[in-house]
Structures are given as structure tokens and as C-alpha cells.
Amino acid sequence: MQGTDTAAEQGMRDRKKARTRDSIRSAALDLFEEQGYERTTVDQICRRADVAHRTFFRYYPAKEALLFGWDFGQAVLDAFAAAPAELPLWAALDQALTVTGGRLEEPVEHTDRRRRLRRGLLDVHSVHNYALVVLDAFTERTVTIAAERLGVDPAADLRPTALGAMFGGMVRRHVLISSESGTLADWVKAYRDVLATAG
């Protein structure tokens, strides 16, 4: 019975955290659309969401983080890590992209709205720099997972870094340069075609 109560309490805490995170994000996106991203301050977002300043930073490390999914790219990488151990790297990554539909962000109502705002703000220095931090973290985790799957040290074996560079570069181009034109599935098809013609 104790375990059931503990699980219920944990579930309640998780739901409350999700509501708080969504409330902050909703308030921020409303303000970005109403008065512009650069004119919106964290204090204004906190007032609109009715949360304390420290609560904001418990959920989002910076205002720029509101333009990205809180778990940007993690579903794909979690699926890559969880793919059967016997699969080669490309097959494991391919399976991860298939299982997740190649989604980089959680499929919630805010995703399209946030992505639309982000596309228009990539020339803002702080947003562009934050995007680079997010994308670099995505690439580094790709390398780490690939190294773990191969059981190698990426400092001595270049294969994990090569995979990370290719996959991270594809995601970077998708987000930063191509204004997220098409879908990640289109990029997946493109790399499959390249691999098919590799000699």
C-alpha cells in the first residue's frame, strides 16, 4: 500500500510540474506574439504565468529555451540508445527515426507555434547562440550513445564522432539553415539515398 501511495504522490508531483512548465511556456508564447520576443522580459513572463522568478529558472535555463522543446531531440536519441544492441549504428539510428517519426520535439499544441516563432527569430543573436548550444548538446549525446553502442572510446575510435557529425549536421541544417523546411523524415530519406549510392 505504501508503494501505491508513493507512486500516486510522484504522479501528482509530475503532473503539477508539467502544468507549471506549460503555464510558463503558454504565457511566454502569448507575450512573444503580443509584443515581440525582444521586448518580452522574464519578469513579464513570470507575472503572466503567476510564478516566482526562481520557479521560471527551475524549468527553463533562459528565455531562449522557451523557443525549443524542453526535451529537444531526446526522444530520437533515447530510441537510438534503446535500439537492439545487435543492430549496426546506421540501422539503430534508422530504427530510432522510424519509431519516433523523426520528431525533434514533443508533439504538443505549442510545438508548431513555438517553431513558427523560432523561425522568425534565428537572426536574433541570443536565439541563434542558444540554438547552437542545443544542437551541440544533441550532437554530443549522439556521439556518446554511438560510442556506448560500439563499446569504444570516441577519443580513440572516430566512428561515433563521424556519426555524430553527420547526424548533428543534418539536424543543424534542418533547424538553422533550411528554416525547418520539409520534415526530418525528408532528411532521413536523403541520407538513406546517399548511403545507398556510397561505394
N, C-alpha and C positions, 0 to 999 in steps of 0.2 A: 504493500500500500504506500509505503514511504517513497518508493521509486516512482510510482504513478504521480504522487503529489509533486515531487521534484520535477518530473518531466512536464507536468502541466504548468508549473511556475516558469520553467525555462521557455516553454512555448508562448506563455503570456508576455514574458520579457522580450522575446524575439519579435512578436507582433507589435509591441509598443515601440521598439526600436525602428521597425520598418515604417510604422506610421509617422514617427518623428522625422526620419530620413525623407520620406515622401512629402511631408508637410514643408520642410525646408526647401526641397527641390521645387515644389509647386510654387511656393512664394517667390523664389528666385526667378523662375522662368516667367512668371507673371510680370515681375518688375523689369526684367530684361526686355520684354516685349512692350511694356508700357512706356518706359523712359530711356531704354537703351542700356546695354551691358556696362559701358564705361561709366555711366552716371549712377549706376546702382552700387551701393556700398553693402558690406557685410552687416553693418548695423541696421540698415533698412530691411534687409532680408530677415534678420532676427526679429525685428519688430513685427513684420508682416506674418511671420510664422509663429510668433509668440514663444520664442525660445531664448534662452540666455546665450550670450556671446560664446561662452566656453562649450555650450552644447553644440553650437554650429561646428566648431572645430573638432569636436569628438566624432562628427560624421563626415565632414569634408575638410581636407587639409588646406584648401584655398578656394576662393570664389571661382577660379578657373575650373576646379574639379566638378562643378555643377554642370558643365557642358559635356561631361563624359559620364558613361555609366559607372556606377560605383564599383562594378566588377569588370571593367572593360577588358575584353578578351579572355577572361578567366574560364568561361565555360568551354571554349575551344581547347585551351591548354589543359584543363582538367581532364577532358576527354582524351587528349593526346597522351597524358600521363597514365590514364586508366586503360588504354588500348591493350589487347593481349600482348604479353611480353615477347611472344614468338614473331610478331609482325615486324618487318623491317621499318626503318624510320619513315620513309615516304608512305608506306601502306598504313602505318599507325596514324600519321597526320591526315591522310586521306580519309580514314575512318572517322577521325575526330571531326573533320569538317562536314562529313556526311551526317553524322549523328546530331550535330548541333545546327545543321543548316548553314554553317559558316557565320553564325551571328556573333558579332563582336560585343554586343551589348544586350542586356536583358530585354526581352520583348514586352515592354510595358507601355502604357499610354503616353508616357513622357518621351519615349525614345525618338520618335520622328520629330517631335517639336524641338527637342534638345539638339538633334543632329542638324536641323534646319538653321537654328541659331548659330551653331558652331561653324557651319559652312560660311556664314557671313562674317565671322569674327577671326578667321585664321590669319588675317593680316594684322591683328592686334598683337603686339609683341609678347605680352604676358600669356595670351591664349596659345600662340604658336609655340612658345617655350614650354608651356605646360604639356601641350600635345607631344612634344619631343620626349619629355620625361616619361609620359605614359607609354609611348611607343618603345622607348628604350627598355623600360621595365618588362614590357611584353616580349621583346626580343631576347633579353637576358633570361627570362623564365623559359623560353623556348630552348635556349642553349642548355640550361640546367636539366630540363626534362630529357632532352636528347642524350645528354651525357649519362644520365642515370639509366636510361633505357639500354644504352650500349655498354654500360659498366666501365666507362673510360674517364680519364681526367681531360677536360677540354683544353687545358694548357699544353697537353702533350699530343692530343689527337684532334685534328682540325674538323672532323666531320660534324660534331654538334654545332660548332661556330658557323660552319658553312651552311647548315640547315637554318640556323637562326638568322643569318644574314639574308638568306633568300626569302624565308617566310616573313621575317620582320620587315624587309624591304618592300615586299608586296603589300603588307598591311599599311606601312607608312605611305606608300604611293596612293593607295586607296583612300586614306584619310586626309592626307595633306595636299597632295598634288592634283589628284583627279576629282577633288571635291566629292568624293564618295559616289562617283558616277557608276552606274551598273551596280552589281552586288558582289559580295566576296565570292559567291558561287561562280560568277563570271571569271574572276581571277583564278579560282581553282581550276576551271576548265582550261584557262590559258596555260597554267603551269603543267597540267596533265598533257596538253598538246606539245609543249616544249620537251617534256620528258620522253614522250613517245617518239620524238624525232631525234633525240640525243643519240649520238653514235658511240 
